[in-house]
Amino acid sequence: MVVEETGFTLGIRMNALIGYGMAFGLACGLQVLAAENWSQWRGPTFNGATTAKGLPASPILDQVLWSAPLPGPSGATPIIWNDHVFIHTPDESGNLSLIAFNRVDGKERWRQEVGVGNKDKGRNNMAAPSPVTDGKRVYSLFGTGDLAAFDMDGKPVWKRSLAKDFGRFSVMWIYGSSPLLYKDRLYVQVLQRSPMPPDYPLYDGKPERESFLLCMDPSTGKDLWKQVRSTDSTLESQESYATPMPFEGKDGTQLLVVGGDHVSGHTLSDGAEIWRARLYEKRDDWYRIVTSPVSYRGMIYAAGPKGQPVVAYREGGRGNVTTSHEAWRFTESPTDWSTPLVMDGKLFVLDGGKKVLSRLDPITGAKVWSGKLPVREVIWGSPTGADGKIYLHSEDGTLVVCDSGDEFRVLGTLSFAGEGPCRGSVAVAQDQIFVRTGKKLHCIGKK
């Protein structure tokens, strides 16, 4: 399934920087930025935005630099590091693979099978999580629990099965959280239902499960700590498809987690919970959460499911901060599955079902504008921001480009009709746009 600016970029262009380097950000602390790479699901600064420039505002087919065929559809987002493009995919035989393409010409560099036994349920499959890279290794997790690391040439570094270690994932619509790589630690979030019903895709006859956070050494794959994350939620509401995100605030760095009706902050040293807030008063057995947390200037944003609001909390809390630290909530056109975007000090919320994009003031929550996107199909991905533009694509494959300025304005569209289902998010890296459809990976840029 288908998780953000935690500080703003100050207009810094960092084409010469390789790897994690130059720090930036205000109030939220320093965020590490990889030069024009898209190293994680929500990009180099965990916010859906990047510093790329010179992108086409109204892309046309002549600006498609290359298109590479894919063996199957997935909600995973492309990950880019320099001249490598990584993608997760199933194939017709049910194999689950990590493929590396050459960013320059779209030719396949290498392919590694990580797991077997792809399953489909609803609009999801076992290839939903996105890979992550630090430029030294690329890390690949699938809904089967298979987790592996490879060097940039595709040589295996390590592999393990989280299903064997902790039990198969108990998630109704198939596990979709992506790993987080942060300051030389690899984090995985598993918020799941217990007991596991017999009709779940990976039922193994052992129904009892724990929801937990796992921290690993990325060089070896060995556990550094595992922390149980409790909830008073029931049935499917225990489940989350969100990805954990770092928050660098005045009290240090925390790991933000959303699921089980709550958002919570955790220590990086052992995963212990520092604070939590309930996102909505209503209790429902079927309120699974898909969206990941977002942060900006000491504010933390999290969204509830199925019409529940986007809520902002001020940093600095301890224990239950549901009431004490709430700053505002947005109820007019909330998001069910699309993670919000923060870019250039602006907060954008997408209601993918209604196809409505809204710009909010991130400090006050005031709506600046809302607009209807020119597509008929649902938008399953999350908005991506770069160069003053917002990129999204519909389930059928229509790429939409919007202006991020002071009024709602659609700059252009580009149709990849017939290539659905498209369920991931657009990635931007090296001044190019990457769109993953159900059949191909497209690279768009100025020739």
C-alpha positions in Angstrom: 0.0 0.0 0.0 0.7 3.3 -0.2 4.7 8.3 4.1 7.3 15.0 4.2 9.3 18.3 5.0 10.8 18.1 8.5 12.7 21.4 7.9 12.9 23.4 4.7 15.7 23.3 2.2 16.7 27.0 2.2 17.0 26.8 -1.5 20.2 24.9 -1.3 21.2 23.0 -4.4 23.6 20.2 -3.6 24.5 18.6 -6.9 28.2 18.1 -5.9 27.4 16.3 -2.7 27.5 12.5 -2.7 26.1 10.5 0.2 24.6 11.8 3.4 26.1 15.1 4.1 25.1 18.7 4.4 22.7 19.4 7.3 19.7 21.6 7.0 16.5 22.5 8.7 15.0 25.0 11.2 13.6 24.2 14.6 13.1 20.5 13.7 16.9 20.1 13.9 19.3 19.0 11.2 18.2 16.6 8.5 20.7 14.7 6.3 20.3 15.3 2.6 21.6 13.1 -0.1 22.4 15.1 -3.2 19.5 15.0 -5.6 19.0 11.3 -4.8 15.7 9.8 -3.7 17.0 7.3 -1.2 13.9 6.4 0.8 10.1 6.1 0.1 9.4 9.8 0.9 12.7 11.1 -0.4 16.0 12.4 1.0 14.4 14.4 3.8 11.5 12.1 4.7 8.9 14.7 3.6 8.1 14.0 0.0 10.1 16.9 -1.3 13.5 17.4 -2.9 15.8 20.2 -4.2 15.7 19.2 -7.8 15.4 22.1 -10.3 14.5 22.6 -13.9 11.8 20.1 -14.1 9.1 20.2 -16.8 5.9 21.9 -15.7 3.9 20.5 -18.5 5.5 17.2 -19.4 4.9 15.7 -22.8 5.7 12.3 -24.3 8.8 13.8 -26.1 10.2 14.4 -22.6 10.1 10.7 -21.7 13.8 9.8 -21.8 13.2 6.1 -21.4 10.7 3.5 -20.4 11.6 0.1 -19.0 9.2 -2.8 -18.9 8.3 -4.3 -15.5 7.2 -7.9 -14.8 4.3 -6.9 -12.5 2.5 -4.1 -10.7 3.3 -2.8 -7.2 2.7 0.2 -4.9 6.4 0.5 -4.3 8.0 3.8 -5.2 11.3 3.9 -7.3 14.4 4.6 -5.3 17.3 6.5 -7.0 20.9 6.9 -6.1 23.2 8.5 -8.7 22.9 6.3 -11.8 21.0 3.5 -10.0 17.2 3.1 -10.0 15.8 0.4 -7.7 12.3 -1.0 -7.9 10.4 -3.8 -6.2 8.2 -6.1 -8.3 6.5 -9.4 -8.5 6.4 -11.6 -11.6 3.9 -14.0 -13.1 5.5 -16.9 -11.2 5.0 -15.2 -7.8 8.7 -14.4 -7.4 9.5 -11.1 -5.5 12.5 -9.3 -6.9 14.6 -6.2 -6.5 15.6 -4.8 -9.9 18.3 -2.2 -10.5 18.1 -0.1 -13.7 20.6 2.3 -15.2 19.3 5.8 -14.7 20.9 7.1 -17.8 19.4 4.7 -20.4 16.9 2.6 -18.4 18.7 -0.7 -19.1 18.6 -3.4 -16.4 21.8 -3.6 -14.4 20.9 -6.6 -12.3 18.0 -8.4 -10.7 17.9 -10.3 -7.4 15.1 -12.6 -6.1 14.4 -11.8 -2.5 11.3 -13.8 -1.8 8.7 -16.1 -3.3 5.0 -16.6 -2.9 3.5 -13.3 -4.0 -0.2 -12.9 -3.1 -2.7 -10.2 -4.1 -5.5 -8.9 -2.0 -7.6 -6.0 -2.9 -5.3 -3.5 -4.5 -2.1 -4.7 -2.7 0.5 -7.4 -3.1 3.7 -8.6 -1.4 5.9 -6.1 -3.3 4.3 -3.0 -1.7 7.2 -1.8 0.5 9.8 0.4 -1.2 13.5 -0.3 -1.0 16.0 2.0 0.7 19.6 2.8 0.1 22.6 4.7 1.5 24.7 4.5 -1.6 26.7 1.6 -0.2 24.0 -1.0 0.1 20.3 -1.3 -0.9 17.8 -2.9 1.5 14.8 -4.8 0.3 11.8 -5.9 2.4 8.7 -7.6 1.1 5.3 -8.4 2.6 6.4 -12.1 3.1 8.9 -10.8 5.7 11.9 -11.5 3.5 14.5 -8.8 4.1 17.9 -8.6 2.3 20.8 -6.3 1.7 22.8 -6.0 -1.5 25.8 -3.9 -2.6 25.3 -1.5 -5.4 26.5 -4.1 -8.0 23.8 -6.6 -6.8 26.1 -8.8 -4.7 24.2 -10.2 -1.6 25.4 -8.9 1.7 23.0 -10.5 4.1 19.5 -11.9 4.2 16.9 -12.9 6.9 13.3 -13.8 7.3 11.3 -11.6 9.7 8.5 -14.1 9.3 10.6 -16.9 10.8 11.9 -14.7 13.5 8.7 -13.1 14.6 5.8 -14.7 12.8 4.2 -13.9 9.5 2.7 -10.4 9.2 -0.9 -10.3 10.4 -2.2 -7.5 8.1 -5.5 -7.9 6.3 -4.6 -6.1 3.0 -1.0 -7.3 3.1 1.9 -5.6 4.8 3.0 -2.3 3.2 5.4 -0.4 5.5 8.8 0.5 4.1 12.0 0.3 6.0 13.6 3.5 7.4 17.4 4.0 7.1 18.6 6.7 9.4 22.0 7.5 10.8 23.4 4.1 10.1 20.5 2.2 11.6 17.7 0.3 9.8 14.2 0.5 11.3 11.2 -1.7 10.5 7.7 -1.1 11.9 5.3 -4.0 12.3 1.9 -3.0 13.7 -0.4 -5.9 13.2 -3.6 -7.6 14.3 -3.7 -10.1 17.2 -5.0 -12.7 17.2 -4.5 -13.3 13.5 -7.7 -14.4 11.7 -7.6 -17.7 9.7 -8.7 -15.8 6.5 -5.6 -13.5 6.5 -3.2 -13.9 3.5 -0.4 -15.3 5.6 -2.2 -17.2 8.3 0.1 -19.9 9.7 -2.0 -21.5 12.4 -0.3 -19.5 15.2 -2.7 -16.5 15.8 -0.9 -14.6 18.6 1.1 -11.6 17.5 3.0 -8.7 18.9 3.2 -5.2 17.3 6.7 -4.0 17.5 9.5 -1.7 16.3 12.8 -3.3 15.2 16.2 -1.7 14.9 19.0 -3.4 13.0 22.6 -3.0 12.1 22.4 -2.3 8.4 25.9 -3.8 7.7 24.9 -7.2 9.2 21.1 -7.3 9.5 21.4 -8.2 13.2 19.0 -6.9 15.7 20.1 -4.0 18.0 16.7 -3.8 19.8 13.1 -4.8 19.5 10.4 -2.7 21.3 6.7 -3.8 21.7 4.3 -1.1 20.7 1.0 -1.5 22.5 -2.5 -0.3 21.6 -6.0 -0.5 23.0 -7.4 -0.7 19.4 -9.4 -3.7 18.2 -9.4 -6.0 15.2 -8.2 -4.3 11.9 -7.6 -1.0 13.8 -4.4 -2.5 15.2 -2.9 -2.5 11.8 -0.8 0.1 10.1 0.8 0.5 6.6 2.7 3.6 7.7 6.5 3.9 7.6 8.3 5.3 10.8 9.9 8.7 10.4 12.7 10.5 12.3 11.8 13.8 14.1 14.7 16.1 15.1 13.4 18.5 17.7 14.5 20.6 20.6 14.6 17.6 22.9 16.6 15.5 20.5 15.8 13.0 17.8 12.8 10.7 18.1 11.2 8.0 15.9 7.6 8.8 14.9 5.2 6.0 14.6 1.5 6.0 13.5 -0.9 3.1 13.9 -3.4 1.6 16.3 -5.4 4.9 16.4 -2.4 6.8 17.8 0.8 8.7 16.9 3.7 8.2 19.2 7.3 9.3 19.7 10.1 6.8 20.6 13.8 6.9 21.6 16.3 5.8 19.0 18.4 4.1 21.6 15.9 1.4 22.5 12.5 2.3 21.0 11.0 3.2 24.4 7.8 5.3 24.0 8.2 9.0 25.1 4.7 10.2 24.3 1.5 9.3 22.4 -1.7 11.0 21.2 -5.0 9.5 20.1 -5.8 10.9 16.7 -9.6 10.8 17.0 -12.3 10.1 19.6 -14.3 7.6 17.6 -13.5 4.0 18.1 -14.0 1.6 15.3 -12.8 -2.0 14.7 -11.8 -1.2 11.1 -9.7 2.0 11.3 -6.4 0.7 9.8 -4.0 3.6 9.2 -2.1 4.0 5.9 -0.5 7.4 6.1 2.9 8.1 7.6 3.8 11.0 10.0 5.2 14.3 8.8 7.0 17.0 10.7 8.0 20.7 10.3 9.4 23.3 12.7 8.5 21.5 15.9 5.1 20.4 14.6 4.2 16.7 14.1 1.4 15.8 11.7 -0.6 12.6 11.5 -3.7 11.6 9.7 -6.5 9.2 10.7 -8.3 6.9 8.3 -11.7 7.1 6.5 -12.6 10.7 7.0 -10.9 11.3 10.3 -8.9 14.5 10.5 -5.3 15.4 9.9 -4.0 16.5 13.3 -1.0 18.7 14.3 0.8 18.3 17.6 3.4 20.5 19.2 6.7 18.9 20.2 8.0 18.5 23.7 5.3 16.3 25.3 5.6 13.3 27.7 3.1 10.6 28.3 -0.4 11.2 26.9 -0.4 14.5 25.0 -3.7 14.0 23.1 -5.2 17.2 24.5 -2.2 19.1 25.9 -0.2 19.3 22.7 -2.8 19.4 19.9 -2.3 22.5 17.8 -5.0 22.1 15.2 -6.9 19.7 13.1 -8.1 19.7 9.4 -11.4 18.1 8.8 -12.6 19.6 5.5 -10.9 17.2 3.1 -8.7 14.8 5.1 -6.6 12.0 3.6 -7.3 8.3 4.0 -4.1 6.8 2.4 -2.0 9.6 0.9 0.8 10.9 3.2 1.0 14.7 3.3 3.8 16.7 1.7 5.8 19.6 3.2 7.7 21.8 0.7 9.1 25.3 1.1 7.3 25.8 4.4 3.9 24.7 2.9 1.8 21.7 3.9 -0.2 19.8 1.2 -2.9 17.2 1.9 -4.3 15.0 -0.8 -7.7 13.3 -0.6 -7.0 10.7 -3.2 -10.5 9.3 -3.2 -12.1 12.7 -4.0 -9.1 13.8 -6.0 -8.8 17.0 -4.0 -5.5 18.7 -3.2 -5.3 21.2 -0.3 -2.6 23.6 0.8 -2.5 24.4 4.5 -0.5 26.7 6.7 1.6 24.2 8.6 1.7 26.3 11.8 -2.0 27.3 12.1 -3.7 24.7 10.0 -5.5 27.4 8.0 -6.5 26.4 4.5 -4.9 28.5 1.8 -6.6 26.7 -1.1 -8.2 23.5 -2.3 -8.7 22.2 -5.8 -10.1 19.3 -7.8 -7.6 17.4 -9.8 -8.4 16.7 -13.5 -8.6 12.9 -13.3 -11.5 10.4 -13.1 -9.5 7.7 -11.4 -8.5 7.4 -7.7 -5.0 8.6 -6.7 -3.4 6.0 -4.5 0.0 7.5 -4.1 1.3 10.5 -2.1 2.1 13.9 -3.5 5.7 14.6 -4.4 7.2 18.1 -4.4 10.1 19.7 -6.3 11.0 22.9 -8.1 7.8 24.6 -6.9 5.6 21.9 -8.4 3.6 19.0 -7.0 3.6 15.6 -8.9 0.9 13.0 -8.6 -0.5 10.2 -10.8 -3.9 8.5 -11.0 -4.6 4.8 -10.9 -4.9 4.6 -14.7 -1.6 6.4 -15.2 -2.3 10.1 -15.7 0.6 12.2 -14.3 -0.7 15.5 -12.9 1.5 18.5 -12.2 0.3 21.3 -9.9 1.7 24.7 -8.9 2.6 24.9 -5.2 2.1 28.7 -5.1 -0.6 30.9 -3.6 -3.5 29.6 -5.7 -4.6 26.1 -7.0 -3.4 25.7 -10.5 -2.9 22.6 -12.7 0.2 23.1 -14.9 -0.1 20.0 -17.0 -0.9 16.4 -17.4 0.7 13.4 -19.2 -1.3 10.2 -19.9 0.1 6.7 -19.7 -3.3 5.3 -20.4 -3.7 1.6 -20.3 -0.7 1.0 -18.1 -2.6 0.7 -14.8 -2.8 -0.1 -12.0 -0.6 2.8 -10.8 -0.5 2.8 -7.0 2.9 4.1 -5.9 4.2 7.7 -5.7 6.3 9.7 -8.1 10.0 10.0 -7.3 12.2 12.9 -8.3 16.0 12.7 -8.5 18.9 14.0 -10.5 16.5 16.6 -12.0 14.4 13.8 -13.5 10.9 12.5 -12.7 10.3 8.8 -12.2 6.8 7.3 -12.7 6.0 3.7 -12.0 2.9 2.3 -13.7 1.6 -1.2 -13.6 3.6 -2.1 -16.7 6.6 0.2 -17.0 9.0 2.5 -15.2 9.2 5.9 -17.0 12.0 8.5 -16.7 10.9 12.1 -17.6 13.2 15.1 -18.0 14.4 17.8 -20.3 16.4 16.5 -23.3 
